[in-house]
Structure formats: structure tokens, C-alpha cells
């Protein structure tokens, strides 16, 4: 996979009146990359996607698509195609006609057009449904039509606006796998907008997490989950136990802190690290805490009491009250060893790995006006 | 079924009431076609036998044919004009949000609730004050004012589900603004437009008061019928003409409703 930039977003801002939908956003997406814009509703991710498509014109900044400055190009002259959230299937046309819609302007031979439509339908596993009308299709099938209709144009970039949000859970998970395989097969740059962190983690090569019109972090799924830069990013990507810790000392690349009952912990020092009055926020994911049974011993242990529990089928979520900690610890235990049978109030011991802690930076104050 | 509707259903006089209601509504109209095929010049029972001769007399009636032609011309013009204006209004109401939107929609619908004869008299006063000759053109203008609300309500229900993303999808696939209008917007809303044309044409065809005040020396069919009612001998011919007009109206309104529903379904399906 080449590392040539396909999309370069350069200090893009978008104002609606005095409201900042996008605030100085810059990022670069490589050719062939599956890139996700992740964030809560209203974070600006859809505005950014629509700016790439050409439906929104940034107030400031430039967007290069395959090296071409594009902010002044209308959507019909950009090498991008979009899968809309509601799919926007043309209701008066059948499946084949929908897929062929954009090809009509290319004035291909009838044979060539027919072949490209058939190939596109084949790609999304809709062969044989070409004559169906929009209202005869299921939600999943309509989504595939929208995909085929965009892919048949052989765009340089495929834009997907929450394409799976209208599907039920099981179908959504199936389509996630399929979408990933499709992207690998066609090799086109995909830009996905989603508010579902698991979707972003499962599909993407890289993820940009957005809050309040700004980018909070851009990283690979693994890095963004394991090494979230700020507290908000950590929180949005899944469960996290937050602790306030006193800074004990600093070196070039590490910070050591006093993490209350967890003892002294050494953490990777992020760029531009600065502790506010000697205190920092650190975090550890719930699944990095582990129950200890009977004679189990671990180098780092804590004793606690089960304050609350919730059964999730394959796992049980436990809230553990530990003396000397302000907040109870949340942890996730697989149900293989009987974690689901532990009663509330039971005294337990848990093991932790000091290396699993991350140092979290303060979130920038959001100002949108 | 709620308690209320269950109670209502058991009220014994409810079916009787419904029967009387429909009888009162439709029996007089039903009598018109019956007498139009009756072999007698008077509208009394018992019937004197079946004939189609009254329909035959219509074909040779020059004044009636002239009135029919006037009605057709007026109907087509009113349908096209009020539907065109209705498209603009419906698009504005369904697509954009602007200050005074509710008030504008209300004012457009208002002629529906104004006493038609007052509107007719005031239009006549203005036309005369401006020194404009009464003609089919004044009828067309008057009836258009009256038909826009009907056109708009039909069109709004057709446009309502028409989501912007359909047009965006078209631009996104490389189509121009004009091409998008031709290949997406128009075909999707076409049934609603045809439906509006049919409804407004039918209303114009049946409209009497405005036509009576504003038509001058060129009567439309309803005005012509009004003129014929003075002559008892002409009554069967009028009944035959009335039968044809009722049949035409029912046919067009049914067609219009079918098209309107189809337009509504189409746009709704596209977005679910």
C-alpha cells in the first residue's frame, strides 16, 4: 500500500453563522487507506465528510483530493462518491438503473455499461436482483445498492456516512466484515463517518476521534484504544478507570507517579507533557484488571469487595470497591471461571499490570462560538 | 378497539344514520343519470322507458359545444397556471425554512375558506375598475387564485418525502443541476404534478360563481347550464350534460388520488 496522500485537509474551518462546526481541522489520508471519523453527534465528522464530497464549502482552509485543490469544485466534478446514511436510492428506478445512473454521463457503449453494472452488483453480492425496485429491497440490500452505485463510478475515494447505523445489530456486524473485505478487494480509499467505536476499531486502518469540531487524536485502532491521548478519547473508546495521581519524578521519556493504592507507577511521557500543580490523570482499562482465585498469586495485587455486577453473557462486569480509592474500579471478567457466580459483597483479590496504565492529557476546552 | 369505539359500534342507530347520510348525499346526484336516460321531458316517476336521444341532442347543440370548448380552454389554463404556482409554493414550504413560512402557507390556503361569492364580487370590482374587458382570461385568473390552494395541498404531500439526499446523490454521481432536475426531481414528483393538474382542471370545470361573474359573453359549461334551467324543455339535455360532467369529474379525481398516493408511497419508501 502506497503512502501517497489521497486526501489532505489543511486547516479547514466551517462556520454556520457564529457557530464553529469545524475548527482548524488538518489531516492527511493515504491512498488505499480505510480511514474513520469517529465522534459523538455534533462533533463535526459529517460536516467534514460532506466538505470532502463537496456538499459543504469550508469557510477557511483547503482540501486536496489526489493533489487537486478542491474546495471550489462542485460534487459532480470530484473523484469522490458517497454512500448516504439513508442510502438515497432513486425510488423511480430499479436496482440496475440505480447502479447505472452515474455511468449514463460517461457515454459508454451499451455492452460496457452492462458489464460494469453486472460487475458492481456482483461485488456487493446482488447479482440477479437488477430488476428489483427500491421498495422491494431489505435494508441490507438497499445499502448494497448504494455501495454498488458509488463503486461502479470507480472513484478515487469512497465516502460513507454512517452506512450501517440503520441496520440491526446482527446485519450490521455482517456488513462490517463485508465492507472491510470489499475495501481490501477494490483498494479504494474509504472514509467512514461513525459514532460507533467498535465499528471504527474493527474496520479502520486509522481513526480520527473528533470532539467539538476539532480532532482529538489520529491513530491506528490499537493505539487509540490502548494509548488514548486524552481523557475524553479514552472515555469515548470504551470503559476506563480514571485515577488522579501525584507526580513523583520526570525523565526524558517517562513520568513516575504515585497511583494511590496501585503504588508507584512509571508511565510513557507524552509529547508536551505538563502536570498541573503536580497532579495528572491516569487510566487503566477494565479488562486489564484480573480476578485472582484461591491460591493465585500475582506480583501486583489489590484486595476489594464486589459492590455491583452486571451479567453480559460471555462476560461479567464488576464494580470493585477498594479501600483508599475514591471511585470503585470497573473490571470485565470472562465467565469461564465462575465470575458470574460471585455475589455482591464478596471479598476478592485482583491483579494488575503497572505497564497497563496510560497517562492522559487534559482535553482542550471546546469553544464553538 | 377502545372503549369508546366499542360502545359506538353497538349503538343500534349508527348504521341507519350512515345509510341515511349517504342516501341524502348521493341520491340526488344518482337521479341525474337516471333521468338523463328517461324517455320523457319531465323529471317524474314512473320512468317512461330508456333512451339515449338527449345525449344525441347535445352533439347538435352549437351553443353547448361552444361552452364546452370554453370550459376546456379555461380548465387547461387554470390547471397549468395553478399547478405551476403550486409547485413553487410547495417546494418553498417543504424544502426551506424561512421567517413567516407558516403565515405564507396559511395565506395561500385562505381562499379555500373565504366565501366564494365575496371573492367573485371583489374580483369583478377590480376588473371593472381597471377597465379590463370581461373574457375567458378574467375567468382563468379568478379561478387560478382559487385553485392554487388545492394544487398546493396535493403537491405538498407529494414533495414532503422528497429528500434532499436524492438530489445530492445525483450530483455526487456526476450529474449537473439541470440533469438532476430532469432525471431525479421531475420523475419522482411527476405523479403529484399530474394529480394536481387533474384536480385543478376538475375544479375549474365545475366552478360556477367566479365563471358567472367574470365570463362576460363567453359562458363556461356551468354558466351555460344555469342559463338553460329557465327552459323546462331543455332540462333533459342539461341532465345528459350533467351526467357526462359528473362521470368525467369522478374519473379524473380518482386518477388524481391514485397518482397522489403513488407519489407519496414512492418518496416514503425511498427514505425508510
HADDOCK unambig.tbl for C-alpha pairs under 7 A between the chains (distance, minus, plus):
assign (segid A and resid 75 and name CA) (segid B and resid 171 and name CA) 5.92 0.50 0.50
assign (segid A and resid 75 and name CA) (segid B and resid 172 and name CA) 5.19 0.50 0.50
assign (segid A and resid 76 and name CA) (segid B and resid 171 and name CA) 4.97 0.50 0.50
assign (segid A and resid 76 and name CA) (segid B and resid 172 and name CA) 5.09 0.50 0.50
assign (segid A and resid 76 and name CA) (segid B and resid 173 and name CA) 6.21 0.50 0.50
assign (segid A and resid 76 and name CA) (segid B and resid 174 and name CA) 3.87 0.50 0.50
assign (segid A and resid 76 and name CA) (segid B and resid 175 and name CA) 5.94 0.50 0.50
assign (segid A and resid 76 and name CA) (segid B and resid 176 and name CA) 6.82 0.50 0.50
assign (segid A and resid 77 and name CA) (segid B and resid 174 and name CA) 6.45 0.50 0.50
assign (segid A and resid 81 and name CA) (segid B and resid 172 and name CA) 5.90 0.50 0.50
assign (segid A and resid 81 and name CA) (segid B and resid 173 and name CA) 6.60 0.50 0.50
assign (segid A and resid 82 and name CA) (segid B and resid 172 and name CA) 6.80 0.50 0.50
assign (segid A and resid 86 and name CA) (segid B and resid 271 and name CA) 6.10 0.50 0.50
assign (segid A and resid 88 and name CA) (segid B and resid 165 and name CA) 5.77 0.50 0.50
assign (segid A and resid 88 and name CA) (segid B and resid 166 and name CA) 5.07 0.50 0.50
assign (segid A and resid 88 and name CA) (segid B and resid 169 and name CA) 6.59 0.50 0.50
assign (segid A and resid 88 and name CA) (segid B and resid 270 and name CA) 6.56 0.50 0.50
assign (segid A and resid 88 and name CA) (segid B and resid 271 and name CA) 6.79 0.50 0.50
assign (segid A and resid 89 and name CA) (segid B and resid 270 and name CA) 6.08 0.50 0.50
assign (segid A and resid 90 and name CA) (segid B and resid 166 and name CA) 6.54 0.50 0.50
assign (segid A and resid 90 and name CA) (segid B and resid 270 and name CA) 6.82 0.50 0.50
assign (segid A and resid 91 and name CA) (segid B and resid 266 and name CA) 5.87 0.50 0.50
assign (segid A and resid 91 and name CA) (segid B and resid 267 and name CA) 6.76 0.50 0.50
assign (segid A and resid 91 and name CA) (segid B and resid 270 and name CA) 5.34 0.50 0.50
assign (segid A and resid 92 and name CA) (segid B and resid 187 and name CA) 6.97 0.50 0.50
assign (segid A and resid 92 and name CA) (segid B and resid 188 and name CA) 6.19 0.50 0.50
assign (segid A and resid 102 and name CA) (segid B and resid 173 and name CA) 4.73 0.50 0.50
assign (segid A and resid 102 and name CA) (segid B and resid 174 and name CA) 6.03 0.50 0.50
assign (segid A and resid 134 and name CA) (segid B and resid 270 and name CA) 6.74 0.50 0.50
assign (segid A and resid 135 and name CA) (segid B and resid 269 and name CA) 5.69 0.50 0.50
